[in-house]
Structure formats: C-alpha cells, structure tokens
Amino acid sequence: MYTVAVKRDFVAQHYLIGGDWGSENELHSHHYYLEIQLRGEQLDQHGYLVDIVDIENHLDQLVAEYRDKTLNDLPAFAGLNPSIEHFARIICEQMAMRIKADTINCISVQLWENEIAWASFQMDV
C-alpha cells in the first residue's frame, strides 16, 4: 500500500460545551498541526498516488476555512462539541469530498491541538 501525506498548521479558537472542563469551557486558541494521509494500492500513469500539489491546493483551501475562526460558530460544528475528535473527522470527510482520484482507497487525518495531544480519523473512500 502506498501512502502520501501533507502537513499544515494553523490557529483556530473554540470553547467546549456540554460538560465542566474548567478553562476549556472558555474561548481559547490552539495552534493546530494537521497531517492528511492518502493511501492506495495502485499508482496513476505518472507514478503518483495523488499529485502532492493537488493535495496541497485542496488542503490550503480547507485550512483557510478554519484559520483564525471560532469553530463553535461554523456550520460544520452546529450542535457539536468542537472536540479534536470531531474536528479530525470533519476535516477528513471534507478532504474526501475534495480529492477525487481512482487510486485512493483510504484517507486519514491526524490533528494535534498541542505538542502532546492529537486525535485521528480514518475513512475508506
């Protein structure tokens, strides 16, 4: 199985809801680090799983939707606690809708909210 990955970082804000998490219930920022991994068993006619420039373009557009925003205010988080787990799933699903390649059969996202804490989500496509 082949894997190609691209990383980005950005700052976004949120506050947790639905429980008592102390200061996490107050508006605060995270410097997120995001890695998207695309997997597949076959390469295209150019020897690519997916062109990295194509991945970068889609990822840059997606990250721009979250950069310097409050997650709680965005439609993707309507009715959800903006946990890192939900965030990883949302990004993964949105990237799956953007990147179309017959060579990909799995997309995963790993999202760090700081140097020691991360969540991931993986889906077959």
Residue pairs with C-beta under 8 A, 6 or more apart in sequence:
1 39
1 40
1 41
2 39
2 40
2 41
2 42
2 43
2 49
2 103
3 37
3 38
3 39
3 49
4 37
4 38
4 48
4 49
4 50
4 52
4 55
5 35
5 36
5 37
5 38
6 35
6 36
6 52
6 55
6 56
6 59
7 33
7 34
7 35
7 36
8 33
8 34
8 59
8 60
8 63
9 31
9 32
9 33
9 34
10 31
10 32
10 34
10 63
10 66
10 67
10 68
11 29
11 30
11 31
11 32
11 67
11 68
12 29
12 30
12 32
12 66
12 67
12 68
12 69
12 70
12 71
13 27
13 28
13 29
13 30
13 68
13 69
13 70
13 71
14 27
14 28
14 30
14 70
14 71
14 72
14 82
15 24
15 25
15 26
15 27
15 28
15 70
15 72
15 82
16 24
16 25
16 81
16 82
16 83
17 25
17 72
17 81
17 82
18 81
19 25
19 81
27 70
30 113
30 114
31 114
32 66
32 87
32 111
32 112
32 113
33 111
33 112
33 118
34 59
34 63
34 91
34 109
34 110
34 111
34 112
35 109
35 110
35 111
36 55
36 59
36 91
36 92
36 95
36 107
36 108
36 109
37 107
37 108
37 109
37 110
38 49
38 50
38 55
38 99
38 101
38 104
38 106
38 107
39 49
39 104
39 105
39 106
39 107
39 108
40 49
40 101
40 103
40 104
40 105
40 106
41 105
42 102
42 103
43 49
43 103
44 101
44 102
44 103
48 103
49 101
49 103
49 104
50 99
50 101
50 103
50 104
54 99
55 99
58 95
58 98
58 99
59 95
61 98
62 91
62 94
62 95
62 98
65 74
66 74
71 77
71 82
71 87
72 82
76 90
76 94
77 86
77 90
80 86
83 119
84 111
84 113
84 117
84 118
84 119
85 119
85 121
87 111
87 119
88 109
88 110
88 111
88 119
88 120
88 121
89 109
89 121
91 109
91 111
91 121
92 107
92 108
92 109
92 121
92 122
92 123
93 123
95 107
95 109
96 107
96 123
96 125
99 107
104 125
105 124
105 125
106 122
106 123
106 124
106 125
107 122
107 123
107 125
108 120
108 121
108 122
108 123
109 120
109 121
109 122
110 118
110 119
110 120
111 118
111 119
111 120
112 118
